Amino acid sequence: MEAIAAKATLTAIRGVRVGHAHTLQRRTGTTVVLLEPPAMAFADARGGWPGTYDTAASDLGKTFIDRHALLLTGGDVYGFDAVRGIRRFLLEHRLASRKGGGTMPAVMGTNIYDLEFADTDGFDYTDLGYEACVDASSKAVSQGNVGAGTGATVGPFFGQSGGTKGGLGSSAARVGPWTVGAIVVTNCVGNVYDPFENRTIGGTLREDGTGYREMDDVANEYLKRSKTRSGTTIGVVGTDAPLDHEQLARLVELAHDGIALAVRPAHMSTDGDTILGFATRAKRGTSIDYRAFDVLHHVTVREVARAAVNGVRAAETLGGVPGFVDR
């Protein structure tokens, strides 16, 4: 199961467009995944402090589970104002209707906490949501300091100086006749570990600059600290495999293993790790057998980890030494 191409991203899935909008001056942004036609969706949060928008309506047993767009955004709760811009775009382009159950603009979203790095005072994300939709295309997804990854940072454990720049990454691969892909915004409390090269590539720097402090190194100190970092790693996973809703839910849940491969430790109390998922060819009553699902699951986990690593590798600092956070 090799990658489709060296730079294959989520847009390798037919019917998927991805767009970014950001402001480097404010160090924040928004990413939108447009699904045409709308696709079956599901969301799963594993971090202790998630921020989500209209994800409960995609739960198992619900009725209107298709979505026109999925939102990844900076700005914490303020970032959800981007939904207004997304709705405006969907209506203007007649991709959704103003009335009618199941045809009105259906948007699901999740956010990162980037407020200690970004300047969101008085900033309105509405226009960013619209601009990200205008920018959306089926071209390879831009990575690094783009969209929701613009204000992303990695570490430090104690919320002070010594962390590195995070970012947005994407990856995709073939699974038999199907494609699976991911977008991940890596903005975590923990360090980022590259499981493909077996080394830490971002996070809490040692004071002498010789490498990174791992959680095992700081565990006792972490217990005593009153102030620690708040973060969140978020993402989107998608496939054109003909899953049923229960299989999609299971795939999204298991996709968090990819975060756990790349983030050490993952899913912390002050992280809000959340993954949104979609299946473009899903229909009620369709499914794949368990052997096919197991392979799909395996590749999905790998591509989530690869996307998380790609985002950190592609990121550069905004106005300082490449790869480092300015404090």
N, C-alpha and C positions, 0 to 999 in steps of 0.2 A: 504494500500500500504506500507507494511513493507520492510525494507532493506532485500536484498537477504541473507546476512549474516552479522555478526557484523563488519567484515572488508572487505565487498564487495567494489570493486573499478571499474574503467572504464573498466578493462580487463574482467569483467563479460560479456561483449558483445562479442559474437563470431566473430572471424576474426580480433580482435584488439590485438596488442602487444604494450607494452610501455617499453621504455628503458631510462636509465639515464646515463650521463657521467658528471663528475665534478672534480674540483681540490680544495681540502680543503685549500691548501696553497694559492691559488689565490682567494679563496672564490667566485667562480662562477661556472656555469655549464649550461647544456643543457638537455632537455627532448624531446624525439621523440615518436610520436604515429604513428605506422605503420599500414596501412589498407590493408588487403589482402583478397579479391580483392579490388582495389581502390573503394572509396566510395564518394557519392555525398557530397559536402562541401559548407559551407557558413561562412562568417565572419562578425562580427559587432563590431565596436569600439564606446564606449560611453565616454571615458575620453577625456580631452582636449589636450592631448599630446601623441597620440598613435604611436607606432612603429610597422609597419606591412610589411610582405613580400608576394607579389603576391596574395593579397586577392581580388583585384578588379576583377580578372578573375572568381571569384566564385559568382559574383553579379547576381541578377535576370536578366533573359534575355540573359545570356552569354551561350556559346556553350560547352566549355570543362570545366565542373564543378566538375569532379571527381578528387580526390587527392590520391596519394600513401602514403603520409606522412604529418603529421602536426607537426610543430616545436614550442616549447616553449623554450626561451633561455634568459640567462642573457647576460650582455655585451652591452646592448643597440644596436646601429647600428653595432658594431663589431661582435655581436653574430650571425648575419645573415651569416657570413662566414661558419657557421655550415652546411648550405645548400649544400655547395660543398662536404662535407663528406657524407651527406645523399644521394646525387645523385650518388656518387661513389659506395656506398653500394647497392643501387637499381639496378645499372647497373651490378655490379659484380655478384649479385645473380639473375640476369635475371628477376627481378620484373618490369623492365621498359626497354624501347628500346632507342637506340641512335637516331633513326629517326622515323618519323611517328607522325602525329598530333593526340594528345590524348593518345599516348602510351609512350612518353618521360617522364622522371622523373617529376612528378607533386608534388611540395612541397609548402605548405602554412605555414606562420609563424607569430609569434608576440614575442615581447621582453619586458623585464623589464629593468628599469634603476637601476642598482646596483653598479654604478661606484664609489660612495662615500664609499662603503663598500668593494667592490671587488678590486683586483689588476690586471687590464687588460692591463697594459702598455707593449706593444710588444707581447701580447698573441694572438695566432691564434686559433679560435674556430673550424677550419676545422676538426681536428682530433676528437674533442669532438662530432661533428655530426656523424661521422662514428662510434665511440665507443658506442654512445647511441643506434645506430641501432643494433650493435653486441649484446648489452646488452638486447635488447628488447625481452620480453617474455609475455606469457598470464598469468603469475603468478600475485598475488595481487601486486598492485603498491606500491613501497617503498615510505615513506612519511617523511617530515621534511627537514633536510639539505641535500637534494639530487637533482641532476639535476638542472633544472632552479631555484629551490628554494634555492640553496646553498647560494647565496648572498642576499636573500630576507630579508628585514627589514620592521618593522611596526612603523610609526611615526619616530621621533617627528614632530610635526607640523612645527617647526621652523628650521628644518634641522640641529640641534645641538645634544648635548648629551641628553639622556633621552628617547630614543626609545627602542623597544624590537625586538627580532628576529622574522622574518617571515619565511615562508617555503612553501613547496609544499604538498598539500593534495589531496585525491581522495575519491570518494564515489559513490555508485550505488544502484539502487533499482528496483524492479519489478513494472510494470504498466500493469496489466492484463497479456497477453501473451508476452509482450515485456519487454525489459530492457532499462533503461536510466542511464547514468553515467556521471561523471565530474572529471576533474583534474583542480585544481586552484592553482596558485602561488600567495600568498598574500604578497604584497610588496607595501603597500599603504601609502599615506600621513595621512589618518585618522586612527582612532582606530579600532580594531577588536572586534566585539560584538558577543557573542555566543547566538543566538536566542533560542537555545534549553535549555540553563540554565539561560538565562536572565541576563547576566553579561558581562562586558568588560573583555577581556582576554589578550589584547596586545595593544600597542600604545604609547602615550605620557605620561610618568610617572610624577607623582607629585614629587616635589623636596624632600618632606619628605618621599617618598616611600610608602605612604598610599593608593595609588590607581592611577587612571588615570585622566588626564585633558581632558575633552570632548571639542568639538568644541564650544559649548555654553559658556564654561568657558573662552575660549581664543579668542572669535570672535573680540572683540574690539582691542585686542593686535595684532591679525592677520592682521587687516586692516592697522596697522601702520608699520608692519615689511617690510623691503626691501628684506629680505632673508627668504624663506620658503622651505619646503621639496619638492623634486621631487620624485615621486614614480610610481607605476603602478601595478594593479592586472590583471592578464591574466589567461586564462583558455581554456579548451576544453570541450565541451559537445557532447555526442554521444548517439545514440539509434539504435536499430534494428527494430523500428517501420517503416512500409512502407509509409514514407512521400513523398509528392512531394516536389519540390524545394522551392515553396512558403511557404509550411508548415515548412520546415526546417529553412528557413530564419526567419519566425515568432518565432519559438522555440528558436533560437539563440538570437534574440532580447530580448525576454522575460526572457531568462536565466540571463540577467543582473540584474533582480530583486533579484536574489540570492546574487549577490555581494552587492547590496544595503541593504539586510538584515544583512549582516555580517560586512560590512565596513561603518564606520560613521565618516564623510560623504564620500560617494562614488562619483566617476566620477568627481573629481575636475579638475581644469584647468591644474594643474601640474601632474595629473595622466594620464595614457594612457590606461585605462581599456578597454580590448579587449577580446572577446570570439570567438574562432574558433569552428565550429560545423560540425558534419557529421552524415549521416544516412546510415547504411550498407546495408539495404534492399530497399533503395529508388530506384525507377525507374520512368522514365517519364510516366506520365499518372496514377500513383498509388497515393492513398491518404487514410487518415482515416477520419471518420466523426468528426464533431465539438465537440461532447461530449467526444470522445476518446482523441481528441487533448487537450481539457481543462484539463483532468486528467493528461495527459502527461506533459503539461505545469506546472501544480501545482507541480508535483513530481520533475521535472527538476529544478525548482527554489529552492526547498528544498535541493536537492542534491548538487547544486552549493554552497549554504550557508554552508552545512555540510562539503564539501571539503575545503572551505576557512578556516573554524574553525579547521579542522583536521590538516591542514598544520602548523598552528600556534602552536597548542598543541603538535605536534610531533617535533617541532624545538628546537634546543639548540644552545646556543652561540658557536662561533668558537674561543675558546681560552680564556674564561673568565667565569663569573658567568652565570650559565644556564639560558637561556631565555632572556639575555640582550645583547645589542650591545656594543662592545668595541669601544670607540672613542679615 
